[in-house]
């Protein structure tokens, strides 16, 4: 048969860490405390338990914040991947021997070479210039709007087609002709 289990108090007495007087005193203090609780209907506040619950709640809040940040970063990665896919699937071929189309990106003048027809379409707003990494691509206006909804910084040049239609009654320079071959 197995030995009967000894209480902690009995184990401490047997090992000699506490005396019998100390054990009796601790037992009577504990008994008085429980009697006082029952009599006054008071619950003793367990500070260690409260601190543990508080630490657990803080840890849970911190974990929620970290998960939210990770979720936002993951969503941002997905949006950038969608932008990259839209650009790669819908880019127009550029003409290395074509006309230079100049535009501004981050206060720097950039140049791409496109055909004359594509250049006119970019100016009218039916095509747009977008940034893919360090390169620039030409896509249709509809694709540029989709890209802009996901990441507005990727769309570099997207002229509004309505901006080219100017009400001649309000335009003070309507009498002056702009040369067709004006390029910069």
BELMOGI-V540981 format. One record per run of one state. SS is the DSSP state (H for helix, E for strand, L for the rest). FROM is the first residue (numbers start at 0). TO is the last residue. If there is no record, write none. Layout:
BEGIN
SS:FROM:TO
SS:FROM:TO
END
This chain:
BEGIN
L:0:6
H:7:14
L:15:18
H:19:39
L:40:45
H:46:89
L:90:90
E:91:91
L:92:97
E:98:104
L:105:106
E:107:113
L:114:114
H:115:123
L:124:125
E:126:131
L:132:133
E:134:139
H:140:149
L:150:150
H:151:153
E:154:156
L:157:159
H:160:163
L:164:183
END
